């Protein structure tokens, strides 16, 4: 397996296969695969659907198509069951993150989610992410967690996304209606013709179909994240994955996630200010690949807020060395410059990050690259 950090999305059809509460029928094999990945030094983030399906039998609704309010109540009670169900398969700790697309679109919340995931992974905790269905409305629409998984892969800087459901992958025609349907083992181009072949879902418990999975794959591949659609109901696929085989459909990313992110940082984000650093910080950032700490900051130019991009310049202020996403506003940095990271909370009253710019959010600049 040629990935270092993977987001694994598990659909409702696997979490609650009959829509009558959580089941371990398919999850045991998935959990074993996650543990084996972790044992190999790979980092895993789990995006799990199923809270609505898990709570369906506990909320009286009297309809095959419950109202939004009923679905939110189902999610509220089902989320507890779903998390307890996942935790029982792991010896290590799991954590719960309930987010919406709105959280990922908001700059400050995006940075906070990114930092939380980073710290959880550093501490060997398995993050279990789900849509916050209890308060969301639009996010309950078809396919949300497929696309949510792609967004989580992007915010977490994953290099692989695996979408697990009860289908083998992408076929040239509906395999349920055509015995001669052929599975695509690899797809290197996502176009209108591919979408035309994708249908909805025939599973009343699931909220997505092949179309939303392809949408998620397109988002991920555009950011350099290789994506797989796999049948999580077949335990043998995990043995094949561990052997380096492709048991489903693989979407080939155009470039590595590192290159995609570095390109985005370098050429897409506009810098809103600059940070001047001393020789020690220059050596750490440029030559050692380190994060930028407050102790190396000499001066700050511009008015920027947390989450905006800034230039990092040499002490003379004339040469741009790097560019990155700043964890603090310019006003806060004026209080922190030259100080030790351990003093941040004492100075500001809070400390979202000991790094001013984390190395994962930083790209070195050559002459003519900065904007």
N, C-alpha and C positions, 0 to 999 in steps of 0.2 A: 504494500500500500504506500503510494508515493505522496502522502499528505502529512502535514504536521498538526494542523488544527482543523477539525471537521465539525460541521453542524449537521445533526441527524434529526430529521423531521419525521415524527411518527403520527400517522393518521388515526382518526377516530375508529376506523374499521379494524384497527389492530388493538387499540386500547380497550374499546368496548364493542367487541365484534357482533354482539346481538342487541346492542342498545339497551341492555338491562343491567348496567353497572359495569365496573371495572373487572377485567379478567387478566389472568396471567398466561392465558393460552399462547399468545405470541410474544409477550413481553420478556419472558425468561431468556429466550434465545437472543433477543435484541440487547438485553442487559449484559448477557455474557459477552457479546461482541464488544460492547462499550468498555467493559472491564479489561478485555484483552487488548484493546487499543491503548488504554491507559497504561497497562503493563509494559507496552512497547514504547512508552514515552510520548504518545500522541495525546493531544488535548481534545476534549469532546464537549460540545454544547448540545443539549437535547431540547428540541422544540416539540412539545407534545400537545396534540389536539385531544379531545375526548372529555372535557369537563362537562359540556352540555349532555353528551351521550351518557356519561357516567351518572349524572343526576336526573336523567329522564324519568326513571321509574319512581323517584322519590317525590316528584312534584305532580300533583293532579292537574291534568290539562285537558283530557277528553278530546284530543284532536291529533290527527296525523301530522298537522302543521301547527305547532304551538305558537302563541303570540311571542313578540319580542320580550315582553315582561316575564312570561313563563320560561323562556330560554335563559334569561338572565338569572332567574331563581334557580334553574337547573344547574347553571354554571357555578353559582355560589356554593351549592351543596356538593356538586360533583368535583369541584377543584380540590376539596379536602380529600375525597376518596382517591382521586387520580394521583395526587402527590404521595399519599400513604402507600398506594399500590406500587409506585416506582421505587420508593425508598426501601421497601422490603426486599428488593432484588440486589441491593448494593451494601457492601460492608462499609464503604466510605460514605461521607456525607453528601447529601444533595441540598441544593438551594432552590428557592422558587422566585422567579421573576415574572410579574404580570405587567405586560406592556401593551400599548396600542400603536398603530401606525403614527398617530399624532405625537407620541413620545419620541419616535425616531425622526420625525420631521422637524421637531423643535431643537434648535442648536444646543441649548444648554442641557436639555434632557438627554439628547443624543450623547453628549460628552459624558454625562453621569452614568448612562447605561454602559458605555464603553469602558469607563474606569471600573465599574462594578464587575463586569465580566472579566476584565484583566486580573483583578485582585483575586476573584474566585478561582480562576485557573491557576494562578501562581500558588494558591493554597491547596491545590489538589481537590477542590470541591466541584462536583458536577452541577452546572447550572441547568435547571429545568425551566424553560421559557414557555409561556402560553399567552394567548391574547387575553386581555382583561375583559372577558365577555360579560362580567357582572355589571359593568358600567358602560360598555361600548354598545353602539347600535349599528352604525355602518360597518363596523369590523366583523359583524356576524354574517356578512354576506358570503356567498359561495367562494370558496378557495382562499379565504383570508390567510390561513396559517401556512399555506404553501408559499405565498408571497412574503409573509412575515418571516419565514425561515430564511428566505433569500436576503431580506434586509438584516436579519440577525447575523448572517454570514458576512455581510458587508461591514457592519459596525464592529464586529469582533475580529476583523482581518483574517478570517478563515481562508484556507486554500482549497477546501472541499465541502460540498453540500450533498447530502444523501437524503432523498425524499422516499420514505418507506410507506407503502400502502398495500392494497391487496391485488395489485396488477403487476405483471412482469416487467413492464416498460412501455415503450412507444411502439405501436404496430402500424403497418401500412393500411390496415382496415380494422374494424371492430372484431376482436378475437372471439367475443361472445356470440357473434352472428356469422362469422366466417371461419371455417375450419382451416382454410389455407392462408390465414393472416400470418405475416412474417414480422418478426421482432427486429427492430433496428438496434444493433449493438452499439453503434456510434453515430452521433449526429454532429456535423461540424458547421451546420448553417441552420438557423431558425428563421423561417420565412412564412409567407401567407399560406403556402401549400401545406406546410406542416401543421399550422393552426387549423386548416380546413379539415384535416384528418382527425383532429382531437374533438372528442365529444364531451358530454357532461358526465355525471355519475349516476349509476343506477342504484347506488346504495343510499337508502333514506337516512342512514345515520351519518354518513360522511357529508361534508359541506363543500368539497372540492371535486374536480374532475381532472381529466388529462390536460385540458386547456390551461387550467390554473397552474399545473405543474410545469408546463412548458413556459408559461409566463415567468415563473420563478427561476427556471433554468436560464432564460434569456437575461434576466436581471443579473444573476450570479455570473454568468459567462462574460457579460460585458465588463465585469469587474475582475476578470481573471480567475474566477473560482470554478474549478471543474465540478460538474454536477452529474449525479446519478439518479435515475428513477428505478427503484428496486421493489421486489415483492417481499415485504417483511413478514408475510405469513409462511414463508418457506425457510426453515432454519438452515438449510444447506447453503443458502446464498452467502451466509456470513463466513462459512468455512472457505468458500471460494474467494471472497474478498480478502481474507487473511492470507490466501495463497497468491494474491496479486491478480486474480482473474476478474473479469467483468461479467457478472451474472444478469445484468439488466441492460438498460440504455444509458450510455455515457454521452454527455454533451461536452464537447471539447472547447475549453476556454481559449480565447484568442491570445492571451498572454498570461504571465504569472500574476497573482494578486499583488505581489510586491511591486512589480513594474506598473501595474494598473494604478495602484494607490500613489506611487511616486509621481506618475504622470499627472494624476489629478491634483496632487499637492503643488507640483511645480508649475503646471500650465493652466489650471482651471481656477484655483482659488486666488482671489485678489488679496494682496497683503494690505493690512490696515495700520501698520506701524512697523517699528523696528526695535530690536533689542541689541545693545552693544555689549559684547562680552570680553573678558580679559584673556590673557595668553593661556592660562591654565584651562579655562573652559573651551577655548579654541582647540587645544590639543585633545581634550576629552571628547568633544563633539565630532571633530573632523577626523581625527586619527584613530580613536578608540571606539567609535560608534556609540557613545554614551548619550544619555538624556541630558537636557539642559537643566541645571539646578540654580537656585537663586544666588548662591554664593559667588557665581562667576559673572553676574550681571553688573555692568558699570553704569549704563545709562539706558533710558527708555524714551522713545520718540513716538508720537502719535497718540490717538485716543481710540482704544479698542476694547472690546468686551471679551469675556471668557468664551472660547470656542471659535474665535476668529483667527485667521492666518496672519502671521507676522514674519518679517525678515530677521535673520540673525546676522549681525555684522561684526567685523573685526574692530578692535579697540580704536582704530583710527576713524571708523565710521564711514569709510569709503568703499569697502569691499563686502559684498554680500556672500556669506559663507553657506548659509542654509535657510530653509523656510519651513515653518511648521505651525501646527494648531496649538495655540496657547491655552493653558489651563486656568489662567487668571487674567483679570482685566488690567489695563494699564494703571489704573488707580491703585489696585492692590499691589502690583509689581513695584511701584514707587516705594511702598513700605517694606517690601521683601528684598530688594536688590542688595546684594552683598551679605545677606543673612544666611544662616544655616537652615537646612530643610527641616530640622527638628524643632525649629523655633516658629514655624509658620502658624501653627494653631495658637500659640501664645500671642503672636502679633495680630492676627486677623480674627481670632476667635473660632476659626474652623480650618480644616485642612483637607480638601477634596483630593489632593495629590501632592506628594513631596517633590514631584518633577514639575518644572514650569512648562516644559515641552517634552513629552515622552519620546523616546527614540523611535517608537512605532509611528509617531505622527510627525516625523521630521525627515526632510530630504535635503541632501547636500546640493549646492548650486555651483555651477561653473559659470564662467563669464558669459553674460548675455541671456542667462536663463531666467533670472528673477523678473517679476512684473510688479 
